[in-house]
Amino acid sequence: MGVMMESNELNISEVARRSGISHSSVEIHLGVLVEQGLLTEKRFNRIRIFKVNHSNPYTNAVGRFLSEWRAISSGSGQAVARAFS
């Protein structure tokens, strides 16, 4: 979901390339995110384009979580303080 939040709209191959995860694993994960309403899918023959569904309120919550996670992972002391306060 992090790759999708950064780019907003990608196909499966591009998500796999950017994330370093296999095409088949990405396809499964994107399918689950579509089922949950976090992403939408457009089909152009064999090409499937996935887009972040900003109308779903959970999408923004996931985006905030990922931002905080990255801040904590990068060692930002302020983010750690906010996360545990």
N, C-alpha and C positions, 0 to 999 in steps of 0.2 A: 504494500500500500504506500510505502514511503516513496518509491520510484514514481508511482502514479501521482501522488500529491505534488511532487516536484515538477512534473511535466504536464499534468492535467489530462492528456490524451495520448495514448500509445497503442501500438499493436503488440501481440504476444512476443514476437521475436525481439523487439526493441526492449521490452521489459526484461526478458531473459538476458539479453546482452548487458544491460545496465546493472542488473542485480547479480549476475553471475550464477543464476539458478537455471536448471535445465528447462527446456521449452515445455516438456510435459508437466513438470511441477508447476510452472507459472500458469499454464492453461487451467490446471485444477484450482489453484488459488484464486485466479481471476474469476472463474466460474462461481466459486463460493461468495466472493465479494459482490458479484452481480446478483446472486440469489438473495443476499442480505440487503441489497439496495444501495450499497456504497458506490458501485460503479454502474454505468450503463454500457450497452454494447451495440455497435453498429456493424452490419455486415455488408461488404462489397464483394460479392462472389465468394472467393475463398479467404479473403482478407477480413479479419475481425479487428475492429478498433474499439478500445475500451476508454471510457471517459469518466472522470470523477463526477459523482452525482452530488453537487453542492446543495441541492434542494433537500437532501436527507440530513436531518439534524445530527445524526451520529457521525457523519463525515467530518464535520467541524470538530467534534470531540476527538475523533481519531487523529486529526491533523494536529490538534493541540498536544495530545499525548506524544505523538512522534516528535514534535518540536522539543518538548521537555526531555524526552528520552535522549535525543541527540545532544542537548545541552548538558545533561548529566553525564553522558558517555564521554563527552569531550573534556570533562573535568572542571566545568564551570562551578565554582563554589556557590555563587548566588542561586543557580538553578537547583543545586542540591538543597540549599536552605529552604527555597520555596517548596520543593517537593515534599519535604519532611516537616513543614511547619503547620 
